[in-house]
């Protein structure tokens, strides 16, 4: 099983690309638990919600892993929970990052915010490009310092799709990045 993670700021195409990748290669998509949580609770999150959200995301991921598909596509993972918790509340429970550090992923596709328009959906809260760029940089820093394999995905929608599909084809062919830097 190859495990692929889409990460980066909101409205950069993670969910859309997850669907594109699944349509092209098959596999199982694991969605974003926090979106489910917010829709269910009908309110904004607070710091006390972070452990429940993180545990929910891990549970969804674990259910996907139990299916043992050839390709597991994670629309997001705990990195988003960590960065959002820090951005919104100035802190994140230490165990969340420890849980993420303990897991293995074959490739992260890190989506740049530039090149596509932000689209509000009632849950998104970073319409300013500068905020989304900072989220991207924070994600990039985490991936680099943890030496996680990643590829930056950028451009307009067709360019993002082509780059993501090419990266996944390489992943499935066993061509993982040789080092934990941008491919």
OpenMM code with the backbone's topology and positions (N, CA, C; nanometers):
from openmm import Vec3, app, unit

residues = "UNK UNK UNK UNK UNK UNK UNK UNK UNK UNK UNK UNK UNK UNK UNK UNK UNK UNK UNK UNK UNK UNK UNK UNK UNK UNK UNK UNK UNK UNK UNK UNK UNK UNK UNK UNK UNK UNK UNK UNK UNK UNK UNK UNK UNK UNK UNK UNK UNK UNK UNK UNK UNK UNK UNK UNK UNK UNK UNK UNK UNK UNK UNK UNK UNK UNK UNK UNK UNK UNK UNK UNK UNK UNK UNK UNK UNK UNK UNK UNK UNK UNK UNK UNK UNK UNK UNK UNK UNK UNK UNK UNK UNK UNK UNK UNK UNK UNK UNK UNK UNK UNK UNK UNK UNK UNK UNK UNK UNK UNK UNK UNK UNK UNK UNK UNK UNK UNK UNK UNK UNK UNK UNK UNK UNK UNK UNK UNK UNK UNK UNK UNK UNK UNK UNK UNK UNK UNK UNK UNK UNK UNK UNK UNK UNK UNK UNK UNK UNK UNK UNK UNK UNK UNK UNK UNK UNK UNK UNK UNK UNK UNK UNK UNK UNK UNK UNK UNK UNK UNK UNK UNK UNK UNK UNK UNK UNK UNK UNK UNK UNK UNK UNK".split()
positions = [
    Vec3(0.0841, -0.1180, 0.0000),
    Vec3(0.0000, 0.0000, 0.0000),
    Vec3(0.0884, 0.1240, 0.0000),
    Vec3(0.0586, 0.2171, -0.0874),
    Vec3(0.1240, 0.3476, -0.0899),
    Vec3(0.0292, 0.4483, -0.0260),
    Vec3(0.0841, 0.5330, 0.0594),
    Vec3(0.0032, 0.6330, 0.1289),
    Vec3(0.0437, 0.7716, 0.0825),
    Vec3(-0.0516, 0.8415, 0.0266),
    Vec3(-0.0335, 0.9749, -0.0297),
    Vec3(-0.1110, 1.0743, 0.0547),
    Vec3(-0.0486, 1.1879, 0.0852),
    Vec3(-0.1144, 1.2932, 0.1628),
    Vec3(-0.1188, 1.4203, 0.0794),
    Vec3(-0.2351, 1.4828, 0.0734),
    Vec3(-0.2463, 1.6154, 0.0145),
    Vec3(-0.2481, 1.7145, 0.1289),
    Vec3(-0.1613, 1.8140, 0.1227),
    Vec3(-0.1541, 1.9103, 0.2315),
    Vec3(-0.1338, 2.0505, 0.1757),
    Vec3(-0.1566, 2.1479, 0.2623),
    Vec3(-0.1435, 2.2874, 0.2236),
    Vec3(-0.2645, 2.3668, 0.2678),
    Vec3(-0.2678, 2.4923, 0.2267),
    Vec3(-0.3738, 2.5818, 0.2729),
    Vec3(-0.5109, 2.5484, 0.2155),
    Vec3(-0.6106, 2.6060, 0.2789),
    Vec3(-0.7475, 2.5871, 0.2321),
    Vec3(-0.7639, 2.6432, 0.0911),
    Vec3(-0.8579, 2.5859, 0.0183),
    Vec3(-0.8965, 2.6322, -0.1141),
    Vec3(-0.7827, 2.6217, -0.2160),
    Vec3(-0.6918, 2.5262, -0.1930),
    Vec3(-0.5814, 2.5066, -0.2884),
    Vec3(-0.6013, 2.3803, -0.3721),
    Vec3(-0.7082, 2.3061, -0.3466),
    Vec3(-0.7427, 2.1936, -0.4325),
    Vec3(-0.7213, 2.0559, -0.3744),
    Vec3(-0.7039, 2.0427, -0.2443),
    Vec3(-0.6770, 1.9110, -0.1848),
    Vec3(-0.7912, 1.8125, -0.2108),
    Vec3(-0.9120, 1.8511, -0.1793),
    Vec3(-1.0259, 1.7592, -0.1969),
    Vec3(-1.0499, 1.7303, -0.3444),
    Vec3(-1.0408, 1.8322, -0.4265),
    Vec3(-1.0605, 1.8139, -0.5701),
    Vec3(-0.9546, 1.7197, -0.6274),
    Vec3(-0.8287, 1.7415, -0.5915),
    Vec3(-0.7220, 1.6551, -0.6414),
    Vec3(-0.7342, 1.5128, -0.5876),
    Vec3(-0.7803, 1.4984, -0.4640),
    Vec3(-0.8026, 1.3641, -0.4098),
    Vec3(-0.8981, 1.2869, -0.5006),
    Vec3(-1.0047, 1.3529, -0.5418),
    Vec3(-1.1013, 1.2906, -0.6322),
    Vec3(-1.0429, 1.2619, -0.7693),
    Vec3(-0.9634, 1.3550, -0.8213),
    Vec3(-0.8983, 1.3355, -0.9519),
    Vec3(-0.8040, 1.2150, -0.9474),
    Vec3(-0.7269, 1.2071, -0.8404),
    Vec3(-0.6308, 1.0975, -0.8263),
    Vec3(-0.7040, 0.9644, -0.8134),
    Vec3(-0.8080, 0.9613, -0.7316),
    Vec3(-0.8850, 0.8372, -0.7156),
    Vec3(-0.9497, 0.7960, -0.8478),
    Vec3(-1.0048, 0.8922, -0.9220),
    Vec3(-1.0683, 0.8599, -1.0493),
    Vec3(-0.9672, 0.8017, -1.1484),
    Vec3(-0.8445, 0.8476, -1.1421),
    Vec3(-0.7419, 0.8031, -1.2362),
    Vec3(-0.6757, 0.6715, -1.1936),
    Vec3(-0.6460, 0.6566, -1.0641),
    Vec3(-0.5678, 0.5425, -1.0167),
    Vec3(-0.6458, 0.4452, -0.9283),
    Vec3(-0.7642, 0.4821, -0.8867),
    Vec3(-0.8366, 0.4010, -0.7898),
    Vec3(-0.7858, 0.4318, -0.6500),
    Vec3(-0.8119, 0.3422, -0.5587),
    Vec3(-0.7680, 0.3634, -0.4212),
    Vec3(-0.8808, 0.4120, -0.3329),
    Vec3(-0.8449, 0.4425, -0.2099),
    Vec3(-0.9401, 0.4875, -0.1089),
    Vec3(-0.9035, 0.6294, -0.0669),
    Vec3(-1.0031, 0.7164, -0.0633),
    Vec3(-0.9831, 0.8541, -0.0174),
    Vec3(-1.0327, 0.8656, 0.1261),
    Vec3(-0.9500, 0.9244, 0.2107),
    Vec3(-0.9879, 0.9566, 0.3481),
    Vec3(-1.0086, 1.1071, 0.3539),
    Vec3(-1.1263, 1.1487, 0.3932),
    Vec3(-1.1616, 1.2892, 0.3950),
    Vec3(-1.1060, 1.3648, 0.5146),
    Vec3(-1.1457, 1.4890, 0.5220),
    Vec3(-1.1013, 1.5817, 0.6259),
    Vec3(-1.2001, 1.5774, 0.7421),
    Vec3(-1.1580, 1.5232, 0.8542),
    Vec3(-1.2479, 1.5046, 0.9681),
    Vec3(-1.2992, 1.6371, 1.0251),
    Vec3(-1.2166, 1.7396, 1.0294),
    Vec3(-1.2596, 1.8655, 1.0910),
    Vec3(-1.3810, 1.9234, 1.0185),
    Vec3(-1.3880, 1.9064, 0.8880),
    Vec3(-1.5046, 1.9541, 0.8123),
    Vec3(-1.6301, 1.8798, 0.8594),
    Vec3(-1.6199, 1.7498, 0.8734),
    Vec3(-1.7307, 1.6684, 0.9256),
    Vec3(-1.7692, 1.7163, 1.0662),
    Vec3(-1.6694, 1.7389, 1.1496),
    Vec3(-1.6916, 1.7833, 1.2871),
    Vec3(-1.7674, 1.9160, 1.2894),
    Vec3(-1.7226, 2.0116, 1.2102),
    Vec3(-1.7861, 2.1442, 1.2108),
    Vec3(-1.9282, 2.1390, 1.1554),
    Vec3(-1.9486, 2.0596, 1.0529),
    Vec3(-2.0842, 2.0468, 0.9979),
    Vec3(-2.1772, 1.9777, 1.0985),
    Vec3(-2.1252, 1.8790, 1.1695),
    Vec3(-2.2051, 1.8079, 1.2692),
    Vec3(-2.2375, 1.8972, 1.3884),
    Vec3(-2.1371, 1.9701, 1.4376),
    Vec3(-2.1550, 2.0529, 1.5570),
    Vec3(-2.2234, 2.1859, 1.5279),
    Vec3(-2.2216, 2.2298, 1.4028),
    Vec3(-2.2836, 2.3564, 1.3622),
    Vec3(-2.2285, 2.4760, 1.4405),
    Vec3(-2.0938, 2.4773, 1.4570),
    Vec3(-2.0285, 2.5883, 1.5256),
    Vec3(-1.8813, 2.5887, 1.4883),
    Vec3(-1.8166, 2.6989, 1.5187),
    Vec3(-1.6724, 2.7056, 1.5016),
    Vec3(-1.6061, 2.6172, 1.6064),
    Vec3(-1.4847, 2.5771, 1.5774),
    Vec3(-1.4111, 2.4962, 1.6738),
    Vec3(-1.3484, 2.5850, 1.7808),
    Vec3(-1.3144, 2.5236, 1.8926),
    Vec3(-1.2403, 2.5900, 1.9986),
    Vec3(-1.1223, 2.4998, 2.0354),
    Vec3(-1.0317, 2.5516, 2.1154),
    Vec3(-0.9114, 2.4758, 2.1492),
    Vec3(-0.9457, 2.3411, 2.2129),
    Vec3(-1.0487, 2.3366, 2.2925),
    Vec3(-1.0878, 2.2114, 2.3584),
    Vec3(-1.1305, 2.1038, 2.2588),
    Vec3(-1.1638, 2.1430, 2.1353),
    Vec3(-1.2048, 2.0475, 2.0320),
    Vec3(-1.0867, 1.9789, 1.9638),
    Vec3(-0.9679, 2.0352, 1.9743),
    Vec3(-0.8534, 1.9853, 1.8979),
    Vec3(-0.8269, 1.8359, 1.9241),
    Vec3(-0.8247, 1.7895, 2.0480),
    Vec3(-0.8021, 1.6456, 2.0679),
    Vec3(-0.9074, 1.5577, 1.9996),
    Vec3(-1.0333, 1.5959, 2.0075),
    Vec3(-1.1389, 1.5172, 1.9427),
    Vec3(-1.1222, 1.5175, 1.7911),
    Vec3(-1.0887, 1.6320, 1.7358),
    Vec3(-1.0689, 1.6424, 1.5911),
    Vec3(-0.9496, 1.5574, 1.5483),
    Vec3(-0.8398, 1.5669, 1.6210),
    Vec3(-0.7204, 1.4889, 1.5866),
    Vec3(-0.7484, 1.3389, 1.5978),
    Vec3(-0.8157, 1.2978, 1.7047),
    Vec3(-0.8483, 1.1554, 1.7198),
    Vec3(-0.9417, 1.1090, 1.6074),
    Vec3(-1.0370, 1.1939, 1.5687),
    Vec3(-1.1264, 1.1597, 1.4585),
    Vec3(-1.0509, 1.1430, 1.3277),
    Vec3(-0.9560, 1.2341, 1.3003),
    Vec3(-0.8770, 1.2233, 1.1774),
    Vec3(-0.7949, 1.0951, 1.1784),
    Vec3(-0.7328, 1.0642, 1.2916),
    Vec3(-0.6540, 0.9410, 1.3027),
    Vec3(-0.7420, 0.8172, 1.2843),
    Vec3(-0.8612, 0.8192, 1.3422),
    Vec3(-0.9522, 0.7056, 1.3288),
    Vec3(-0.9913, 0.6845, 1.1833),
    Vec3(-1.0244, 0.7939, 1.1130),
    Vec3(-1.0592, 0.7821, 0.9718),
    Vec3(-0.9410, 0.7273, 0.8920),
    Vec3(-0.8209, 0.7782, 0.9203),
    Vec3(-0.7017, 0.7291, 0.8513),
    Vec3(-0.6809, 0.5805, 0.8795),
    Vec3(-0.6931, 0.5409, 1.0051),
    Vec3(-0.6741, 0.4009, 1.0409),
    Vec3(-0.7759, 0.3101, 0.9719),
    Vec3(-0.9000, 0.3551, 0.9597),
    Vec3(-1.0009, 0.2764, 0.8877),
    Vec3(-0.9629, 0.2606, 0.7409),
    Vec3(-0.9084, 0.3661, 0.6828),
    Vec3(-0.8597, 0.3568, 0.5447),
    Vec3(-0.7435, 0.2597, 0.5323),
    Vec3(-0.6516, 0.2650, 0.6265),
    Vec3(-0.5365, 0.1730, 0.6243),
    Vec3(-0.5807, 0.0274, 0.6398),
    Vec3(-0.6837, 0.0036, 0.7201),
    Vec3(-0.7324, -0.1330, 0.7393),
    Vec3(-0.7841, -0.1953, 0.6097),
    Vec3(-0.8316, -0.1125, 0.5182),
    Vec3(-0.8795, -0.1635, 0.3900),
    Vec3(-0.7640, -0.2086, 0.3005),
    Vec3(-0.6422, -0.1640, 0.3324),
    Vec3(-0.5199, -0.2008, 0.2597),
    Vec3(-0.5323, -0.1835, 0.1079),
    Vec3(-0.5783, -0.0666, 0.0630),
    Vec3(-0.5858, -0.0465, -0.0817),
    Vec3(-0.4448, -0.0287, -0.1391),
    Vec3(-0.4283, -0.0495, -0.2676),
    Vec3(-0.2973, -0.0224, -0.3279),
    Vec3(-0.2551, 0.1239, -0.3092),
    Vec3(-0.3555, 0.2145, -0.3074),
    Vec3(-0.3293, 0.3573, -0.2894),
    Vec3(-0.4259, 0.4135, -0.1866),
    Vec3(-0.3707, 0.4665, -0.0786),
    Vec3(-0.4509, 0.5355, 0.0223),
    Vec3(-0.4255, 0.6840, 0.0039),
    Vec3(-0.5310, 0.7599, -0.0217),
    Vec3(-0.5230, 0.9030, -0.0507),
    Vec3(-0.5818, 0.9785, 0.0669),
    Vec3(-0.4975, 1.0536, 0.1369),
    Vec3(-0.5435, 1.1320, 0.2508),
    Vec3(-0.5641, 1.2759, 0.2068),
    Vec3(-0.6890, 1.3198, 0.2107),
    Vec3(-0.7242, 1.4571, 0.1756),
    Vec3(-0.6505, 1.5554, 0.2662),
    Vec3(-0.6141, 1.5111, 0.3839),
    Vec3(-0.5355, 1.5891, 0.4797),
    Vec3(-0.4844, 1.4923, 0.5853),
    Vec3(-0.4023, 1.5402, 0.6758),
    Vec3(-0.3651, 1.4606, 0.7922),
    Vec3(-0.3403, 1.5546, 0.9091),
    Vec3(-0.2812, 1.5057, 1.0155),
    Vec3(-0.2700, 1.5848, 1.1379),
    Vec3(-0.1910, 1.7136, 1.1223),
    Vec3(-0.1096, 1.7267, 1.0186),
    Vec3(-0.0360, 1.8519, 1.0006),
    Vec3(-0.1316, 1.9705, 0.9916),
    Vec3(-0.2399, 1.9552, 0.9198),
    Vec3(-0.3383, 2.0641, 0.9116),
    Vec3(-0.3968, 2.0962, 1.0485),
    Vec3(-0.4279, 1.9916, 1.1265),
    Vec3(-0.4811, 2.0144, 1.2609),
    Vec3(-0.3815, 2.0915, 1.3465),
    Vec3(-0.2549, 2.0532, 1.3386),
    Vec3(-0.1500, 2.1198, 1.4164),
    Vec3(-0.1381, 2.2664, 1.3775),
    Vec3(-0.1276, 2.2922, 1.2479),
    Vec3(-0.1074, 2.4301, 1.2019),
    Vec3(-0.2292, 2.5172, 1.2285),
    Vec3(-0.3487, 2.4617, 1.2092),
    Vec3(-0.4695, 2.5398, 1.2380),
    Vec3(-0.4817, 2.5676, 1.3870),
    Vec3(-0.4518, 2.4697, 1.4696),
    Vec3(-0.4591, 2.4903, 1.6139),
    Vec3(-0.3643, 2.6018, 1.6571),
    Vec3(-0.2450, 2.5994, 1.6044),
    Vec3(-0.1481, 2.7043, 1.6389),
    Vec3(-0.1900, 2.8403, 1.5848),
    Vec3(-0.2440, 2.8426, 1.4626),
    Vec3(-0.2854, 2.9700, 1.4023),
    Vec3(-0.4051, 3.0303, 1.4757),
    Vec3(-0.5008, 2.9470, 1.5121),
    Vec3(-0.6237, 2.9977, 1.5729),
    Vec3(-0.6134, 3.0164, 1.7238),
    Vec3(-0.5363, 2.9276, 1.7903),
    Vec3(-0.5369, 2.9267, 1.9364),
    Vec3(-0.3989, 2.9468, 1.9982),
    Vec3(-0.2946, 2.9560, 1.9148),
    Vec3(-0.1600, 2.9795, 1.9650),
    Vec3(-0.0932, 2.8587, 2.0265),
    Vec3(-0.1550, 2.7409, 2.0146),
    Vec3(-0.0996, 2.6209, 2.0766),
    Vec3(-0.1638, 2.4983, 2.0129),
    Vec3(-0.1015, 2.3840, 2.0384),
    Vec3(-0.1572, 2.2560, 1.9967),
    Vec3(-0.1105, 2.1517, 2.0972),
    Vec3(-0.1978, 2.0611, 2.1388),
    Vec3(-0.1530, 1.9574, 2.2316),
    Vec3(-0.0327, 1.8823, 2.1749),
    Vec3(0.0695, 1.8634, 2.2562),
    Vec3(0.1945, 1.8026, 2.2103),
    Vec3(0.1737, 1.6636, 2.1526),
    Vec3(0.0799, 1.5888, 2.2060),
    Vec3(0.0597, 1.4517, 2.1585),
    Vec3(0.0183, 1.4459, 2.0125),
    Vec3(-0.0443, 1.5526, 1.9612),
    Vec3(-0.0902, 1.5511, 1.8221),
    Vec3(0.0298, 1.5446, 1.7275),
    Vec3(0.1293, 1.6277, 1.7529),
    Vec3(0.2486, 1.6248, 1.6685),
    Vec3(0.3263, 1.4942, 1.6893),
    Vec3(0.3295, 1.4442, 1.8104),
    Vec3(0.3955, 1.3155, 1.8363),
    Vec3(0.3267, 1.2032, 1.7596),
    Vec3(0.1947, 1.2066, 1.7540),
    Vec3(0.1199, 1.1048, 1.6797),
    Vec3(0.1507, 1.1134, 1.5303),
    Vec3(0.1620, 1.2348, 1.4786),
    Vec3(0.1954, 1.2514, 1.3373),
    Vec3(0.3378, 1.2047, 1.3101),
    Vec3(0.4304, 1.2393, 1.3971),
    Vec3(0.5699, 1.1964, 1.3805),
    Vec3(0.5830, 1.0443, 1.3783),
    Vec3(0.4942, 0.9740, 1.4471),
    Vec3(0.5029, 0.8281, 1.4571),
    Vec3(0.4492, 0.7559, 1.3336),
    Vec3(0.3865, 0.8305, 1.2432),
    Vec3(0.3251, 0.7672, 1.1263),
    Vec3(0.4136, 0.7818, 1.0023),
    Vec3(0.3928, 0.6906, 0.9101),
    Vec3(0.4709, 0.6883, 0.7870),
    Vec3(0.3807, 0.7189, 0.6670),
    Vec3(0.4314, 0.8031, 0.5789),
    Vec3(0.3603, 0.8389, 0.4562),
    Vec3(0.4606, 0.8346, 0.3414),
    Vec3(0.4167, 0.7853, 0.2275),
    Vec3(0.5085, 0.7693, 0.1150),
    Vec3(0.5354, 0.8988, 0.0396),
    Vec3(0.4348, 0.9851, 0.0308),
    Vec3(0.4538, 1.1111, -0.0417),
    Vec3(0.3490, 1.2122, 0.0035),
    Vec3(0.3938, 1.3363, 0.0198),
    Vec3(0.3049, 1.4491, 0.0464),
    Vec3(0.3019, 1.5365, -0.0789),
    Vec3(0.1846, 1.5700, -0.1247),
    Vec3(0.1694, 1.6705, -0.2287),
    Vec3(0.1318, 1.7990, -0.1574),
    Vec3(0.2220, 1.8957, -0.1597),
    Vec3(0.2031, 2.0234, -0.0906),
    Vec3(0.1553, 2.1266, -0.1916),
    Vec3(0.0337, 2.1753, -0.1737),
    Vec3(-0.0296, 2.2646, -0.2701),
    Vec3(-0.0044, 2.4109, -0.2364),
    Vec3(0.0460, 2.4836, -0.3360),
    Vec3(0.0661, 2.6287, -0.3220),
    Vec3(-0.0688, 2.6992, -0.3337),
    Vec3(-0.0847, 2.8107, -0.2633),
    Vec3(-0.2110, 2.8837, -0.2741),
    Vec3(-0.2194, 2.9706, -0.4004),
    Vec3(-0.1055, 3.0113, -0.4549),
    Vec3(-0.1063, 3.0965, -0.5736),
    Vec3(-0.1517, 3.0165, -0.6950),
    Vec3(-0.2171, 3.0843, -0.7877),
    Vec3(-0.2564, 3.0207, -0.9134),
    Vec3(-0.4011, 2.9800, -0.9214),
    Vec3(-0.4685, 2.9725, -0.8072),
    Vec3(-0.6115, 2.9402, -0.8046),
    Vec3(-0.6804, 3.0365, -0.7079),
    Vec3(-0.8042, 3.0653, -0.7361),
    Vec3(-0.8791, 3.1587, -0.6531),
    Vec3(-0.9286, 3.0919, -0.5255),
    Vec3(-0.9318, 3.1711, -0.4187),
    Vec3(-0.9930, 3.1268, -0.2941),
    Vec3(-1.1439, 3.1254, -0.3141),
    Vec3(-1.2091, 3.0211, -0.2655),
    Vec3(-1.3544, 3.0089, -0.2757),
    Vec3(-1.4088, 2.9865, -0.1351),
    Vec3(-1.4918, 3.0775, -0.0902),
    Vec3(-1.5550, 3.0622, 0.0402),
    Vec3(-1.6606, 2.9536, 0.0356),
    Vec3(-1.6734, 2.8797, 0.1452),
    Vec3(-1.7738, 2.7740, 0.1497),
    Vec3(-1.8480, 2.7712, 0.2838),
    Vec3(-1.8331, 2.8761, 0.3615),
    Vec3(-1.8973, 2.8820, 0.4914),
    Vec3(-1.8109, 2.8290, 0.6048),
    Vec3(-1.7094, 2.7495, 0.5729),
    Vec3(-1.6188, 2.6966, 0.6751),
    Vec3(-1.4780, 2.7545, 0.6612),
    Vec3(-1.4402, 2.7948, 0.5429),
    Vec3(-1.3061, 2.8478, 0.5202),
    Vec3(-1.2955, 2.9877, 0.5790),
    Vec3(-1.1731, 3.0223, 0.6249),
    Vec3(-1.1593, 3.1506, 0.6942),
    Vec3(-1.0317, 3.2266, 0.6587),
    Vec3(-0.9650, 3.1919, 0.5480),
    Vec3(-0.8429, 3.2619, 0.5095),
    Vec3(-0.8548, 3.3174, 0.3668),
    Vec3(-0.9384, 3.4171, 0.3470),
    Vec3(-0.9516, 3.4706, 0.2114),
    Vec3(-0.8277, 3.5474, 0.1633),
    Vec3(-0.7461, 3.5957, 0.2573),
    Vec3(-0.6272, 3.6718, 0.2187),
    Vec3(-0.5156, 3.5778, 0.1749),
    Vec3(-0.4606, 3.6040, 0.0575),
    Vec3(-0.3532, 3.5213, 0.0029),
    Vec3(-0.2352, 3.5133, 0.0985),
    Vec3(-0.2037, 3.6219, 0.1663),
    Vec3(-0.0891, 3.6233, 0.2582),
    Vec3(-0.1053, 3.5195, 0.3701),
    Vec3(-0.2269, 3.5026, 0.4180),
    Vec3(-0.2525, 3.4029, 0.5223),
    Vec3(-0.2310, 3.2618, 0.4685),
    Vec3(-0.2803, 3.2369, 0.3481),
    Vec3(-0.2648, 3.1051, 0.2880),
    Vec3(-0.1183, 3.0780, 0.2521),
    Vec3(-0.0459, 3.1819, 0.2113),
    Vec3(0.0972, 3.1653, 0.1844),
    Vec3(0.1721, 3.1280, 0.3117),
    Vec3(0.1357, 3.1876, 0.4243),
    Vec3(0.2006, 3.1538, 0.5504),
    Vec3(0.1710, 3.0084, 0.5900),
    Vec3(0.0487, 2.9645, 0.5687),
    Vec3(0.0130, 2.8251, 0.5971),
    Vec3(0.0967, 2.7317, 0.5097),
    Vec3(0.1132, 2.7684, 0.3823),
    Vec3(0.1980, 2.6896, 0.2921),
    Vec3(0.3409, 2.6840, 0.3452),
    Vec3(0.3956, 2.7989, 0.3829),
    Vec3(0.5334, 2.8036, 0.4337),
    Vec3(0.5493, 2.7235, 0.5623),
    Vec3(0.4504, 2.7296, 0.6496),
    Vec3(0.4553, 2.6504, 0.7728),
    Vec3(0.4521, 2.5007, 0.7409),
    Vec3(0.3715, 2.4625, 0.6434),
    Vec3(0.3657, 2.3220, 0.6007),
    Vec3(0.4994, 2.2789, 0.5410),
    Vec3(0.5537, 2.3631, 0.4546),
    Vec3(0.6835, 2.3354, 0.3915),
    Vec3(0.7923, 2.3182, 0.4970),
    Vec3(0.7955, 2.4079, 0.5933),
    Vec3(0.8953, 2.4009, 0.6999),
    Vec3(0.8827, 2.2685, 0.7769),
    Vec3(0.7607, 2.2301, 0.8106),
    Vec3(0.7405, 2.1057, 0.8842),
    Vec3(0.7899, 1.9865, 0.8030),
    Vec3(0.7524, 1.9808, 0.6757),
    Vec3(0.7937, 1.8687, 0.5913),
    Vec3(0.9456, 1.8622, 0.5768),
    Vec3(1.0084, 1.9776, 0.5606),
    Vec3(1.1539, 1.9800, 0.5456),
    Vec3(1.2248, 1.9412, 0.6744),
    Vec3(1.1828, 1.9968, 0.7877),
    Vec3(1.2519, 1.9663, 0.9133),
    Vec3(1.2303, 1.8216, 0.9561),
    Vec3(1.1187, 1.7613, 0.9160),
    Vec3(1.0917, 1.6219, 0.9498),
    Vec3(1.1446, 1.5277, 0.8419),
    Vec3(1.2016, 1.5843, 0.7372),
    Vec3(1.2564, 1.5082, 0.6241),
    Vec3(1.1538, 1.4117, 0.5649),
    Vec3(1.0358, 1.4657, 0.5412),
    Vec3(0.9281, 1.3875, 0.4805),
    Vec3(0.9314, 1.4069, 0.3286),
    Vec3(0.9076, 1.3019, 0.2520),
    Vec3(0.9071, 1.3157, 0.1057),
    Vec3(0.7875, 1.3988, 0.0603),
    Vec3(0.8152, 1.4976, -0.0255),
    Vec3(0.7067, 1.5818, -0.0738),
    Vec3(0.7379, 1.6372, -0.2124),
    Vec3(0.6315, 1.6810, -0.2766),
    Vec3(0.6420, 1.7537, -0.4024),
    Vec3(0.5452, 1.8695, -0.3957),
    Vec3(0.5923, 1.9866, -0.4327),
    Vec3(0.5064, 2.1049, -0.4381),
    Vec3(0.4240, 2.0993, -0.5663),
    Vec3(0.2958, 2.1252, -0.5531),
    Vec3(0.2026, 2.1288, -0.6657),
    Vec3(0.1551, 2.2730, -0.6794),
    Vec3(0.1643, 2.3256, -0.8009),
    Vec3(0.1287, 2.4666, -0.8227),
    Vec3(0.0666, 2.4849, -0.9595),
    Vec3(0.0302, 2.6093, -0.9887),
    Vec3(-0.0276, 2.6443, -1.1175),
    Vec3(-0.1785, 2.6504, -1.1124),
    Vec3(-0.2375, 2.6570, -1.2319),
    Vec3(-0.3835, 2.6602, -1.2402),
    Vec3(-0.4368, 2.5174, -1.2239),
    Vec3(-0.5668, 2.5016, -1.2336),
    Vec3(-0.6279, 2.3708, -1.2081),
    Vec3(-0.5744, 2.2619, -1.3012),
    Vec3(-0.5678, 2.2840, -1.4332),
    Vec3(-0.5132, 2.1774, -1.5192),
    Vec3(-0.3660, 2.1457, -1.4880),
    Vec3(-0.2870, 2.2466, -1.4556),
    Vec3(-0.1466, 2.2237, -1.4220),
    Vec3(-0.1344, 2.1433, -1.2921),
    Vec3(-0.2168, 2.1741, -1.1952),
    Vec3(-0.2154, 2.1002, -1.0688),
    Vec3(-0.2522, 1.9539, -1.0922),
    Vec3(-0.3556, 1.9319, -1.1694),
    Vec3(-0.3992, 1.7961, -1.1968),
    Vec3(-0.2883, 1.7172, -1.2659),
    Vec3(-0.2283, 1.7754, -1.3694),
    Vec3(-0.1221, 1.7059, -1.4431),
    Vec3(-0.0027, 1.6750, -1.3531),
    Vec3(0.0391, 1.7710, -1.2719),
    Vec3(0.1540, 1.7507, -1.1840),
    Vec3(0.1237, 1.6452, -1.0777),
    Vec3(0.0042, 1.6499, -1.0207),
    Vec3(-0.0324, 1.5523, -0.9174),
    Vec3(-0.0415, 1.4119, -0.9764),
    Vec3(-0.1053, 1.3978, -1.0916),
    Vec3(-0.1167, 1.2657, -1.1533),
    Vec3(0.0201, 1.2096, -1.1897),
    Vec3(0.1098, 1.2957, -1.2378),
    Vec3(0.2454, 1.2503, -1.2703),
    Vec3(0.3199, 1.2062, -1.1445),
    Vec3(0.3049, 1.2812, -1.0359),
    Vec3(0.3716, 1.2453, -0.9098),
    Vec3(0.3195, 1.1118, -0.8562),
    Vec3(0.1891, 1.0904, -0.8651),
    Vec3(0.1315, 0.9651, -0.8157),
    Vec3(0.1747, 0.8486, -0.9053),
    Vec3(0.1825, 0.8711, -1.0356),
    Vec3(0.2303, 0.7652, -1.1257),
    Vec3(0.3720, 0.7239, -1.0871),
    Vec3(0.4582, 0.8227, -1.0574),
    Vec3(0.5950, 0.7910, -1.0140),
    Vec3(0.5933, 0.7148, -0.8816),
    Vec3(0.5090, 0.7574, -0.7899),
    Vec3(0.4973, 0.6898, -0.6609),
    Vec3(0.4582, 0.5433, -0.6791),
    Vec3(0.3581, 0.5193, -0.7608),
    Vec3(0.3099, 0.3834, -0.7819),
    Vec3(0.4097, 0.2981, -0.8593),
    Vec3(0.4967, 0.3628, -0.9356),
    Vec3(0.6029, 0.2917, -1.0077),
    Vec3(0.7261, 0.2698, -0.9201),
    Vec3(0.7172, 0.3099, -0.7942),
    Vec3(0.8284, 0.2898, -0.7019),
    Vec3(0.9358, 0.3958, -0.7093),
    Vec3(0.9062, 0.5058, -0.7733),
    Vec3(1.0028, 0.6138, -0.7874),
    Vec3(0.9781, 0.7202, -0.6808),
    Vec3(1.0113, 0.6876, -0.5580),
    Vec3(0.9958, 0.7827, -0.4477),
    Vec3(1.1068, 0.8856, -0.4541),
    Vec3(1.0822, 1.0030, -0.4003),
    Vec3(1.1892, 1.1016, -0.3951),
    Vec3(1.3094, 1.0447, -0.3193),
    Vec3(1.4280, 1.0734, -0.3709),
    Vec3(1.5509, 1.0210, -0.3102),
    Vec3(1.5810, 1.0869, -0.1758),
    Vec3(1.5328, 1.2074, -0.1572),
    Vec3(1.5555, 1.2766, -0.0305),
    Vec3(1.4272, 1.3482, 0.0075),
    Vec3(1.4256, 1.4042, 0.1243),
    Vec3(1.3043, 1.4686, 0.1737),
    Vec3(1.3064, 1.6170, 0.1399),
    Vec3(1.3254, 1.6461, 0.0150),
    Vec3(1.3181, 1.7841, -0.0319),
    Vec3(1.2232, 1.7882, -0.1491),
    Vec3(1.1962, 1.9083, -0.1922),
    Vec3(1.1025, 1.9239, -0.3036),
    Vec3(1.1541, 1.8511, -0.4260),
    Vec3(1.0664, 1.7774, -0.4922),
    Vec3(1.1034, 1.7045, -0.6151),
    Vec3(1.1070, 1.7993, -0.7329),
] * unit.nanometer
topology = app.Topology()
chain = topology.addChain("A")
for resn in residues:
    res = topology.addResidue(resn, chain)
    for name in ("N", "CA", "C"):
        topology.addAtom(name, app.Element.getBySymbol(name[0]), res)
